[in-house]
Amino acid sequence: MQPDHSDAPCTEDDVRELVHRFYARVREDATLGPIFEARVTDWDTHLESLCDFWSALLLGTRRFQGAPIPAHARIPDLSWPLFQRWLALFHDVTATLDRPALQTQADAMAQRIAAKLWQVWQDRNVLPSLPDTLPDGLTAYRDSPVFTPDNLPAALQAAHSTKAGAWGLLTVHTGVLRYTLDDPPHTAVVLSAGQRVVIQPQQRHHVAFELPGSFQITFYREAGAATE
Ligand code: HEM
């Protein structure tokens, strides 16, 4: 089924125009250009993926399959001034499109995502990650539904925990999910497609989508534990 675009700030053609104009400017830029040219080998595919990304944000489509968090975490020399340069070019380009609703929304989203990418980039360098492998000797007993922003229960977005002896293995299929421990050390990890985190028995936690996507949890029990 096609998403309902009746409240959309723009069309798919506007998204293409924005992405193509913006990355033409990026590639010409003395500071940003070389970073992209060193990493992007197939610009046609990259631009297609970026159109899908902006279409997901602005039109609610679900074609985007990339993983921006690890893509940027891999770039060694990022800095906040580089993000500011990226944003300045982006704002210049949205201002030339003559689409005020698109400009307002895209500018705000870019600002928010740039701050998030920068925060995660810094976090990755100082924070330990949470375990992504279960201990031996557990038995799987149930899979959760596949959760998306549309069906994510409020209970999972507030502090909650599994019972004694019940473990979970959360796997992100698409999008970006933040998994946070509600008790000390209050660690938060930002997971993208393919990444997992172990949910320990009785450890209070909650989740929030950073970018729309989907995830699922498989539950495991320790030998002799009553989990239902
Ligand atoms: C300092 C600023 C930035 C730099 C230098 C930068 C650089 C890059 C590079 C080199 C790639 C390709 C990575 C690869 O294929 O290995 C990339 C991908 C991407 N970037 Fe950025 N970026 C910046 C900011 C942003 C911001 C603010 C956004 C969003 C608002 C963004 C969205 C994306 C997306 C969606 C991808 C594709 C990820 C994928 O397909 O998995 N970038 N970026």
Residues whose N, C-alpha, C, O or C-beta is under 5 A from the ligand:
A	BS01	HEM	I35 F36 R39 S49 F53 G66 A67 P68 A71 S79 L82 F83 W86 M109 A110 I113 A114
